[in-house]
Amino acid sequence: MKLACRHIARVTTTTRSGKWCLTGSSLAWARAMRLAGGFMALCALVACGEGGQASLAAPVLSYNGAVPFPAVIGESIALTPAVSRAMRHYTVSPPLPPGLSLDGLSGVISGTPTKASGPATFVVNASGAGGRASFPLVLSVTQPPSHLSYPSPAEGTVGAPLRPLMPTITGTVEHYAVTPALLPGVVLDGTSGLITGTPSGARALAPYTITASSLAGDTSAIILLTVAAPSPRS
């Protein structure tokens, strides 16, 4: 900004007290400088304000929960979004598992799953006056374990490998356990549920409870097992 000023004879002069002071022409110069400084400060504030508006952070969308979120067949769920700004419309891609739906206004995902599916990513998109945001929701649908069974009663012989006992079950299983402990030499695989081994001692017919479990639930079955002593000929 250019400032037009008349000829300034002197900027300062000395009083009798020895202090510096401004002459009439220098006073005009000082006032002009103050006005110029104020104008420049105002311009800086406006520029900063415009920059602040342009640099506002993009809205953030999220859904809380485990990754993947464990939905269960037959159990209702409701997932509420958390957003940093108000949103007016929500969509999801690909379509959610059967039984689940997205509310286009609130972004709430709700319903009761009807079919098992492995972990999959569903991208939820939100839009509004504040901008757009998206969130990759990882969701899985599991079926609680049920209808567990083993061949029973089962028979074995001391010193001879036991015929493997494989479970029959419906649904998703994460872990198998048995109580009381199986007889020496016989083991239960905690992942597959398979019972194998070579018995080291005779045992009368006894019940053992096998439990199959997952985050969705658990189920149990009783197996009867006996181990005979080896025959004299063997």
C-alpha positions in Angstrom: 0.0 0.0 0.0 1.4 3.4 -1.0 1.2 6.3 1.4 1.3 9.9 0.0 2.8 12.3 2.5 3.9 16.0 2.3 7.5 17.0 2.9 8.5 16.3 6.5 11.0 18.8 7.8 11.9 17.0 11.0 10.9 13.8 12.7 12.0 14.6 16.3 13.2 17.5 18.3 14.6 17.9 21.8 12.7 19.6 24.7 14.3 21.5 27.5 14.0 18.4 29.6 16.1 16.5 27.2 13.2 14.2 26.2 12.4 13.4 22.6 9.1 14.5 21.1 7.4 14.6 17.7 6.9 17.8 15.7 3.6 18.6 13.9 4.7 17.1 10.6 6.1 14.0 12.3 2.8 13.5 14.2 1.0 13.2 10.8 3.6 10.7 9.7 3.1 8.6 12.8 -0.7 8.6 12.5 -0.3 7.4 8.9 1.9 4.6 10.0 -0.5 3.5 12.7 -3.4 3.4 10.2 -1.3 1.4 7.8 -0.3 -1.1 10.5 -3.9 -1.6 11.6 -5.0 -2.2 8.0 -2.3 -4.8 7.5 -3.2 -6.5 10.8 -6.9 -6.6 9.6 -5.8 -8.1 6.3 -3.8 -10.8 8.1 -6.7 -11.7 10.3 -9.1 -12.1 7.4 -6.5 -14.2 5.5 -6.1 -16.4 8.5 -9.8 -16.8 8.9 -10.2 -17.8 5.2 -7.3 -20.3 5.6 -8.8 -21.7 8.7 -12.1 -22.4 6.9 -10.3 -24.1 4.0 -8.2 -26.3 6.3 -11.0 -27.8 8.4 -10.4 -31.4 9.0 -12.5 -33.9 7.0 -15.3 -35.6 9.0 -14.5 -38.9 10.7 -16.8 -42.0 10.8 -16.3 -45.1 12.8 -18.1 -48.1 14.4 -16.8 -49.5 17.7 -16.3 -53.2 18.3 -14.0 -56.1 17.7 -12.3 -56.7 14.3 -14.0 -58.6 12.9 -17.2 -57.8 14.6 -18.7 -61.2 15.6 -22.4 -61.5 14.7 -24.2 -64.7 15.6 -27.0 -66.4 13.7 -30.3 -65.9 15.6 -29.0 -63.1 17.8 -30.0 -59.5 17.1 -27.4 -56.7 16.9 -27.4 -52.9 16.6 -24.2 -51.0 15.6 -24.4 -47.2 16.0 -21.9 -45.0 14.1 -19.7 -42.4 15.8 -19.3 -39.3 13.6 -17.4 -36.0 14.1 -20.0 -34.0 12.2 -23.7 -34.4 11.5 -24.4 -36.7 8.5 -27.6 -36.9 6.4 -27.3 -40.1 4.4 -25.6 -43.5 4.7 -24.9 -46.2 2.2 -23.0 -49.5 2.4 -21.2 -51.7 -0.2 -21.4 -54.6 -0.7 -24.8 -55.5 0.7 -24.8 -56.7 4.4 -25.2 -60.4 5.3 -28.8 -61.7 5.1 -30.9 -60.4 8.1 -28.9 -57.2 8.6 -29.7 -53.8 7.2 -28.4 -50.2 7.3 -30.6 -47.2 8.2 -29.9 -44.6 5.5 -30.6 -41.7 7.9 -29.0 -42.7 11.2 -26.3 -45.1 9.9 -27.4 -47.8 12.5 -26.7 -51.4 11.3 -29.3 -53.7 12.9 -31.1 -57.0 12.5 -30.8 -60.7 13.2 -28.3 -62.6 11.0 -29.7 -65.7 9.3 -26.7 -67.2 7.4 -23.1 -67.9 8.5 -20.3 -66.1 6.6 -16.6 -65.6 7.1 -15.0 -62.2 7.9 -15.8 -59.7 5.1 -15.3 -55.9 4.7 -18.4 -53.7 4.2 -17.6 -50.0 3.4 -20.1 -47.6 5.0 -20.2 -44.2 3.3 -21.7 -41.1 5.0 -22.4 -37.7 3.5 -23.8 -34.4 4.7 -23.2 -30.6 4.7 -19.9 -31.2 6.5 -18.5 -33.4 3.8 -18.1 -37.1 3.2 -16.6 -40.0 5.2 -16.3 -43.7 5.0 -15.5 -46.7 7.3 -14.4 -50.3 6.5 -16.5 -52.4 8.8 -15.2 -56.0 9.1 -18.1 -58.3 10.0 -18.4 -62.1 10.4 -21.5 -64.2 11.1 -21.0 -67.4 13.0 -23.4 -70.2 13.9 -23.3 -71.5 17.5 -22.0 -75.1 17.8 -24.8 -77.6 18.2 -25.6 -81.4 17.8 -22.2 -82.6 19.0 -21.8 -86.4 19.0 -19.1 -89.1 19.1 -19.2 -92.8 18.3 -20.2 -94.3 21.7 -19.6 -96.5 23.5 -16.0 -96.7 22.3 -13.6 -99.6 23.2 -9.9 -99.9 23.3 -7.2 -102.3 24.4 -4.1 -101.6 26.6 -1.0 -101.1 24.4 -3.0 -100.9 21.1 -3.7 -97.7 19.3 -7.2 -96.5 19.9 -9.4 -96.2 16.8 -9.6 -92.4 16.2 -12.9 -90.9 17.5 -14.0 -88.0 15.3 -16.8 -85.7 16.4 -19.9 -84.8 14.4 -21.1 -81.2 15.0 -23.0 -78.3 13.4 -21.8 -74.7 13.6 -18.5 -73.0 14.3 -16.2 -74.5 17.0 -13.1 -72.7 18.3 -12.1 -75.1 21.1 -12.8 -78.6 22.5 -12.4 -79.7 26.1 -13.1 -82.8 28.1 -13.9 -83.6 31.8 -12.8 -85.6 33.6 -9.3 -86.1 32.0 -9.1 -89.0 29.6 -7.2 -92.1 30.7 -3.4 -92.2 30.4 -2.2 -92.4 26.8 -5.4 -91.0 25.3 -5.7 -87.4 24.3 -8.3 -84.9 22.9 -7.2 -82.5 20.2 -8.5 -79.1 21.4 -8.9 -77.8 17.8 -10.4 -80.7 15.9 -12.0 -82.6 18.7 -10.4 -85.8 17.6 -9.7 -88.4 20.3 -6.6 -90.6 19.7 -3.8 -92.4 21.5 -2.6 -95.7 22.9 -4.1 -96.6 26.3 -1.6 -97.6 28.9 -3.9 -99.1 31.5 -7.2 -100.9 31.7 -10.3 -98.9 32.5 -13.9 -99.9 33.1 -16.7 -98.2 31.1 -16.8 -94.6 32.1 -18.5 -91.4 30.8 -16.5 -88.3 29.6 -18.1 -85.0 28.8 -16.8 -83.3 25.6 -17.6 -79.5 25.3 -17.3 -77.6 22.0 -17.2 -73.9 22.3 -16.9 -70.6 20.4 -17.7 -66.9 21.0 -21.2 -67.7 19.7 -21.9 -70.4 22.4 -21.1 -74.0 23.4 -22.5 -77.5 23.3 -21.6 -80.8 25.0 -21.9 -84.5 24.5 -21.1 -87.5 26.6 -18.9 -90.3 25.3 -18.6 -93.8 27.0 -15.1 -95.3 26.8 -13.7 -98.5 28.1 -10.2 -100.1 27.9 -9.7 -103.8 28.2 -6.5 -105.5 29.4 -4.5 -107.3 26.6 -5.4 -110.9 26.1 -2.9 -113.5 27.3 -2.1 -114.6 23.8 -1.0 -111.1 22.9 
